[in-house]
Amino acid sequence: YEMYEKAKALTQECYEKKALGDPAYTSLMQILKRLRETVGETYWRRAQEYETDGEEAEMVTKMDGQQSTIARLQRELADKDREIKSMKAILKKIGVMANNMSED
């Protein structure tokens, strides 16, 4: 449970800093590297096995709650990264529309 709390706190911190445009948090790979450093290699490898194995039901029974939580947090982080990219695209479109309107 302690590992879950650490990973969750780091994920939230990275999400917030990325949303604010902090250059150290612009790349999902950089964020995943920080998460990997936080949880350690053992949990990281097990989470990767869980994610890539395709036999989720069997892996869930073998993994304790912390390991499955790390895999879930990795997916959540990737989802949040996609959300941020969508928001940036929308903001860019709004900017283009505003520029076009000001030219009229």
N, CA and C atoms as an extended XYZ file, in Angstrom:
312
Properties=species:S:1:pos:R:3:atomname:S:1:resname:S:1:resid:I:1 pbc="F F F"
N         0.828       -1.198        0.000 N   TYR     1
C         0.000        0.000        0.000 CA  TYR     1
C         0.868        1.255        0.000 C   TYR     1
N         1.998        1.198        0.700 N   GLU     2
C         2.906        2.355        0.750 CA  GLU     2
C         3.445        2.675       -0.646 C   GLU     2
N         3.800        1.638       -1.410 N   MET     3
C         4.312        1.838       -2.759 CA  MET     3
C         3.232        2.480       -3.639 C   MET     3
N         2.001        2.043       -3.459 N   TYR     4
C         0.889        2.621       -4.206 CA  TYR     4
C         0.786        4.118       -3.926 C   TYR     4
N         0.856        4.497       -2.668 N   GLU     5
C         0.747        5.906       -2.292 CA  GLU     5
C         1.882        6.730       -2.904 C   GLU     5
N         3.101        6.184       -2.877 N   LYS     6
C         4.247        6.883       -3.473 CA  LYS     6
C         4.037        7.072       -4.976 C   LYS     6
N         3.650        5.999       -5.641 N   ALA     7
C         3.455        6.059       -7.095 CA  ALA     7
C         2.301        6.996       -7.449 C   ALA     7
N         1.237        6.945       -6.687 N   LYS     8
C         0.086        7.814       -6.940 CA  LYS     8
C         0.469        9.285       -6.759 C   LYS     8
N         1.212        9.585       -5.688 N   ALA     9
C         1.640       10.969       -5.433 CA  ALA     9
C         2.555       11.460       -6.551 C   ALA     9
N         3.480       10.625       -6.992 N   LEU    10
C         4.381       11.005       -8.069 CA  LEU    10
C         3.608       11.230       -9.369 C   LEU    10
N         2.653       10.365       -9.653 N   THR    11
C         1.849       10.510      -10.862 CA  THR    11
C         1.095       11.831      -10.849 C   THR    11
N         0.498       12.170       -9.723 N   GLN    12
C        -0.238       13.427       -9.615 CA  GLN    12
C         0.696       14.623       -9.775 C   GLN    12
N         1.866       14.554       -9.133 N   GLU    13
C         2.852       15.640       -9.235 CA  GLU    13
C         3.280       15.832      -10.686 C   GLU    13
N         3.590       14.737      -11.363 N   CYS    14
C         4.023       14.818      -12.758 CA  CYS    14
C         2.911       15.364      -13.640 C   CYS    14
N         1.693       14.914      -13.416 N   TYR    15
C         0.555       15.401      -14.198 CA  TYR    15
C         0.394       16.910      -14.034 C   TYR    15
N         0.459       17.385      -12.804 N   GLU    16
C         0.287       18.813      -12.545 CA  GLU    16
C         1.406       19.642      -13.176 C   GLU    16
N         2.646       19.171      -13.033 N   LYS    17
C         3.766       19.920      -13.599 CA  LYS    17
C         3.726       19.903      -15.128 C   LYS    17
N         3.315       18.776      -15.698 N   LYS    18
C         3.198       18.683      -17.149 CA  LYS    18
C         2.110       19.635      -17.642 C   LYS    18
N         0.985       19.680      -16.923 N   ALA    19
C        -0.119       20.564      -17.307 CA  ALA    19
C         0.290       22.034      -17.236 C   ALA    19
N         1.216       22.356      -16.332 N   LEU    20
C         1.701       23.728      -16.203 CA  LEU    20
C         2.807       24.054      -17.203 C   LEU    20
N         3.224       23.041      -17.975 N   GLY    21
C         4.222       23.270      -19.017 CA  GLY    21
C         5.665       23.182      -18.539 C   GLY    21
N         5.896       22.590      -17.378 N   ASP    22
C         7.260       22.426      -16.867 CA  ASP    22
C         8.057       21.604      -17.877 C   ASP    22
N         9.166       22.146      -18.404 N   PRO    23
C         9.923       21.433      -19.445 CA  PRO    23
C        10.485       20.085      -18.993 C   PRO    23
N        10.679       19.906      -17.705 N   ALA    24
C        11.191       18.624      -17.205 CA  ALA    24
C        10.116       17.541      -17.252 C   ALA    24
N         8.884       17.927      -17.525 N   TYR    25
C         7.775       16.978      -17.513 CA  TYR    25
C         7.030       16.953      -18.846 C   TYR    25
N         7.695       17.347      -19.923 N   THR    26
C         7.019       17.391      -21.219 CA  THR    26
C         6.972       16.030      -21.890 C   THR    26
N         7.900       15.181      -21.580 N   SER    27
C         7.957       13.872      -22.226 CA  SER    27
C         7.386       12.795      -21.307 C   SER    27
N         6.499       11.981      -21.876 N   LEU    28
C         5.960       10.863      -21.114 CA  LEU    28
C         7.085        9.927      -20.683 C   LEU    28
N         8.103        9.787      -21.508 N   MET    29
C         9.227        8.905      -21.173 CA  MET    29
C         9.957        9.411      -19.927 C   MET    29
N        10.109       10.737      -19.807 N   GLN    30
C        10.760       11.292      -18.619 CA  GLN    30
C         9.925       11.000      -17.375 C   GLN    30
N         8.622       11.134      -17.510 N   ILE    31
C         7.734       10.888      -16.379 CA  ILE    31
C         7.772        9.413      -15.992 C   ILE    31
N         7.726        8.542      -16.987 N   LEU    32
C         7.790        7.105      -16.695 CA  LEU    32
C         9.124        6.734      -16.056 C   LEU    32
N        10.188        7.413      -16.447 N   LYS    33
C        11.502        7.162      -15.837 CA  LYS    33
C        11.460        7.498      -14.345 C   LYS    33
N        10.826        8.622      -14.005 N   ARG    34
C        10.704        9.000      -12.594 CA  ARG    34
C         9.862        7.990      -11.828 C   ARG    34
N         8.786        7.515      -12.462 N   LEU    35
C         7.945        6.514      -11.817 CA  LEU    35
C         8.729        5.225      -11.605 C   LEU    35
N         9.498        4.841      -12.610 N   ARG    36
C        10.308        3.622      -12.513 CA  ARG    36
C        11.321        3.731      -11.376 C   ARG    36
N        11.960        4.899      -11.259 N   GLU    37
C        12.924        5.113      -10.175 CA  GLU    37
C        12.234        5.049       -8.813 C   GLU    37
N        11.010        5.533       -8.754 N   THR    38
C        10.279        5.557       -7.487 CA  THR    38
C         9.885        4.158       -7.036 C   THR    38
N         9.373        3.331       -7.953 N   VAL    39
C         8.868        2.016       -7.555 CA  VAL    39
C         9.943        0.939       -7.532 C   VAL    39
N        11.048        1.151       -8.243 N   GLY    40
C        12.123        0.161       -8.264 CA  GLY    40
C        11.947       -0.847       -9.390 C   GLY    40
N        13.041       -1.517       -9.708 N   GLU    41
C        13.064       -2.418      -10.862 CA  GLU    41
C        12.154       -3.636      -10.704 C   GLU    41
N        12.085       -4.200       -9.503 N   THR    42
C        11.282       -5.402       -9.313 CA  THR    42
C         9.819       -5.142       -9.637 C   THR    42
N         9.248       -4.098       -9.044 N   TYR    43
C         7.851       -3.775       -9.314 CA  TYR    43
C         7.660       -3.347      -10.765 C   TYR    43
N         8.625       -2.621      -11.294 N   TRP    44
C         8.508       -2.141      -12.674 CA  TRP    44
C         8.431       -3.315      -13.645 C   TRP    44
N         9.327       -4.289      -13.488 N   ARG    45
C         9.332       -5.449      -14.389 CA  ARG    45
C         8.033       -6.238      -14.280 C   ARG    45
N         7.579       -6.419      -13.066 N   ARG    46
C         6.337       -7.166      -12.885 CA  ARG    46
C         5.154       -6.426      -13.499 C   ARG    46
N         5.149       -5.117      -13.382 N   ALA    47
C         4.077       -4.323      -13.993 CA  ALA    47
C         4.133       -4.439      -15.510 C   ALA    47
N         5.329       -4.442      -16.073 N   GLN    48
C         5.466       -4.595      -17.529 CA  GLN    48
C         4.978       -5.971      -17.966 C   GLN    48
N         5.326       -6.996      -17.200 N   GLU    49
C         4.860       -8.338      -17.526 CA  GLU    49
C         3.333       -8.379      -17.510 C   GLU    49
N         2.758       -7.751      -16.522 N   TYR    50
C         1.303       -7.708      -16.411 CA  TYR    50
C         0.691       -7.022      -17.619 C   TYR    50
N         1.305       -5.926      -18.027 N   GLU    51
C         0.759       -5.126      -19.104 CA  GLU    51
C         0.904       -5.815      -20.458 C   GLU    51
N         1.982       -6.541      -20.680 N   THR    52
C         2.248       -7.101      -21.998 CA  THR    52
C         1.869       -8.565      -22.128 C   THR    52
N         1.586       -9.220      -21.042 N   ASP    53
C         1.345      -10.659      -21.079 CA  ASP    53
C         0.042      -11.029      -21.763 C   ASP    53
N        -0.998      -10.264      -21.558 N   GLY    54
C        -2.274      -10.574      -22.174 CA  GLY    54
C        -3.120      -11.536      -21.367 C   GLY    54
N        -2.564      -12.093      -20.323 N   GLU    55
C        -3.316      -13.003      -19.471 CA  GLU    55
C        -3.606      -12.297      -18.146 C   GLU    55
N        -4.380      -11.244      -18.222 N   GLU    56
C        -4.603      -10.382      -17.071 CA  GLU    56
C        -5.155      -11.141      -15.865 C   GLU    56
N        -6.127      -11.971      -16.077 N   ALA    57
C        -6.754      -12.653      -14.944 CA  ALA    57
C        -5.739      -13.491      -14.169 C   ALA    57
N        -4.903      -14.219      -14.890 N   GLU    58
C        -3.895      -15.052      -14.231 CA  GLU    58
C        -2.851      -14.186      -13.526 C   GLU    58
N        -2.435      -13.099      -14.170 N   MET    59
C        -1.415      -12.239      -13.584 CA  MET    59
C        -1.938      -11.518      -12.340 C   MET    59
N        -3.211      -11.127      -12.355 N   VAL    60
C        -3.762      -10.431      -11.201 CA  VAL    60
C        -3.702      -11.322       -9.969 C   VAL    60
N        -3.956      -12.596      -10.144 N   THR    61
C        -3.908      -13.496       -8.994 CA  THR    61
C        -2.482      -13.699       -8.497 C   THR    61
N        -1.497      -13.543       -9.375 N   LYS    62
C        -0.104      -13.725       -8.987 CA  LYS    62
C         0.510      -12.456       -8.404 C   LYS    62
N         0.002      -11.332       -8.820 N   MET    63
C         0.595      -10.057       -8.392 CA  MET    63
C        -0.142       -9.538       -7.172 C   MET    63
N         0.588       -8.920       -6.285 N   ASP    64
C        -0.111       -8.298       -5.167 CA  ASP    64
C        -0.656       -6.944       -5.594 C   ASP    64
N        -1.409       -6.287       -4.754 N   GLY    65
C        -2.083       -5.044       -5.093 CA  GLY    65
C        -1.153       -3.951       -5.569 C   GLY    65
N         0.038       -3.886       -5.022 N   GLN    66
C         0.965       -2.817       -5.395 CA  GLN    66
C         1.404       -2.943       -6.842 C   GLN    66
N         1.691       -4.139       -7.269 N   GLN    67
C         2.169       -4.330       -8.633 CA  GLN    67
C         1.088       -4.014       -9.659 C   GLN    67
N        -0.130       -4.455       -9.404 N   SER    68
C        -1.199       -4.155      -10.355 CA  SER    68
C        -1.521       -2.663      -10.342 C   SER    68
N        -1.333       -2.024       -9.209 N   THR    69
C        -1.559       -0.584       -9.113 CA  THR    69
C        -0.562        0.175       -9.977 C   THR    69
N         0.678       -0.241       -9.992 N   ILE    70
C         1.697        0.421      -10.810 CA  ILE    70
C         1.306        0.329      -12.285 C   ILE    70
N         0.870       -0.831      -12.723 N   ALA    71
C         0.449       -0.986      -14.120 CA  ALA    71
C        -0.727       -0.060      -14.418 C   ALA    71
N        -1.668        0.035      -13.498 N   ARG    72
C        -2.827        0.909      -13.687 CA  ARG    72
C        -2.389        2.369      -13.745 C   ARG    72
N        -1.442        2.738      -12.878 N   LEU    73
C        -0.964        4.115      -12.872 CA  LEU    73
C        -0.227        4.451      -14.168 C   LEU    73
N         0.497        3.503      -14.716 N   GLN    74
C         1.161        3.730      -16.001 CA  GLN    74
C         0.119        4.014      -17.079 C   GLN    74
N        -0.960        3.241      -17.078 N   ARG    75
C        -2.015        3.464      -18.071 CA  ARG    75
C        -2.701        4.810      -17.844 C   ARG    75
N        -2.957        5.155      -16.571 N   GLU    76
C        -3.587        6.444      -16.260 CA  GLU    76
C        -2.708        7.601      -16.719 C   GLU    76
N        -1.412        7.472      -16.505 N   LEU    77
C        -0.490        8.523      -16.919 CA  LEU    77
C        -0.508        8.691      -18.439 C   LEU    77
N        -0.530        7.586      -19.153 N   ALA    78
C        -0.606        7.654      -20.619 CA  ALA    78
C        -1.926        8.297      -21.049 C   ALA    78
N        -3.026        7.968      -20.357 N   ASP    79
C        -4.321        8.585      -20.666 CA  ASP    79
C        -4.275       10.088      -20.431 C   ASP    79
N        -3.677       10.495      -19.319 N   LYS    80
C        -3.588       11.921      -19.012 CA  LYS    80
C        -2.726       12.640      -20.043 C   LYS    80
N        -1.680       11.986      -20.516 N   ASP    81
C        -0.833       12.581      -21.544 CA  ASP    81
C        -1.642       12.812      -22.822 C   ASP    81
N        -2.479       11.849      -23.194 N   ARG    82
C        -3.330       12.015      -24.375 CA  ARG    82
C        -4.328       13.154      -24.160 C   ARG    82
N        -4.867       13.268      -22.949 N   GLU    83
C        -5.805       14.347      -22.644 CA  GLU    83
C        -5.131       15.712      -22.809 C   GLU    83
N        -3.911       15.827      -22.315 N   ILE    84
C        -3.176       17.093      -22.420 CA  ILE    84
C        -2.937       17.440      -23.887 C   ILE    84
N        -2.553       16.460      -24.687 N   LYS    85
C        -2.331       16.706      -26.111 CA  LYS    85
C        -3.617       17.180      -26.779 C   LYS    85
N        -4.752       16.583      -26.403 N   SER    86
C        -6.035       17.009      -26.965 CA  SER    86
C        -6.348       18.439      -26.573 C   SER    86
N        -6.118       18.755      -25.295 N   MET    87
C        -6.390       20.110      -24.824 CA  MET    87
C        -5.521       21.125      -25.559 C   MET    87
N        -4.252       20.802      -25.775 N   LYS    88
C        -3.354       21.707      -26.490 CA  LYS    88
C        -3.836       21.923      -27.922 C   LYS    88
N        -4.305       20.845      -28.560 N   ALA    89
C        -4.803       20.962      -29.934 CA  ALA    89
C        -6.041       21.853      -29.980 C   ALA    89
N        -6.925       21.698      -29.006 N   ILE    90
C        -8.128       22.536      -28.949 CA  ILE    90
C        -7.742       23.992      -28.735 C   ILE    90
N        -6.815       24.232      -27.806 N   LEU    91
C        -6.378       25.605      -27.552 CA  LEU    91
C        -5.744       26.224      -28.792 C   LEU    91
N        -4.998       25.429      -29.537 N   LYS    92
C        -4.371       25.927      -30.761 CA  LYS    92
C        -5.439       26.311      -31.778 C   LYS    92
N        -6.476       25.472      -31.903 N   LYS    93
C        -7.564       25.777      -32.834 CA  LYS    93
C        -8.289       27.048      -32.419 C   LYS    93
N        -8.505       27.207      -31.122 N   ILE    94
C        -9.158       28.416      -30.628 CA  ILE    94
C        -8.317       29.641      -30.964 C   ILE    94
N        -7.011       29.528      -30.809 N   GLY    95
C        -6.103       30.628      -31.152 CA  GLY    95
C        -6.177       30.980      -32.616 C   GLY    95
N        -6.224       29.994      -33.476 N   VAL    96
C        -6.321       30.228      -34.919 CA  VAL    96
C        -7.645       30.908      -35.237 C   VAL    96
N        -8.721       30.426      -34.615 N   MET    97
C       -10.045       31.032      -34.839 CA  MET    97
C       -10.040       32.481      -34.373 C   MET    97
N        -9.429       32.744      -33.226 N   ALA    98
C        -9.382       34.109      -32.695 CA  ALA    98
C        -8.599       35.008      -33.638 C   ALA    98
N        -7.481       34.524      -34.168 N   ASN    99
C        -6.688       35.305      -35.113 CA  ASN    99
C        -7.490       35.600      -36.380 C   ASN    99
N        -8.200       34.605      -36.867 N   ASN   100
C        -9.022       34.799      -38.077 CA  ASN   100
C       -10.121       35.822      -37.845 C   ASN   100
N       -10.704       35.787      -36.659 N   MET   101
C       -11.789       36.721      -36.345 CA  MET   101
C       -11.254       38.150      -36.229 C   MET   101
N       -10.045       38.281      -35.692 N   SER   102
C        -9.478       39.617      -35.534 CA  SER   102
C        -9.066       40.207      -36.871 C   SER   102
N        -8.784       39.371      -37.847 N   GLU   103
C        -8.416       39.851      -39.179 CA  GLU   103
C        -9.633       40.349      -39.953 C   GLU   103
N       -10.809       39.846      -39.583 N   ASP   104
C       -12.048       40.233      -40.307 CA  ASP   104
C       -12.484       41.587      -39.940 C   ASP   104
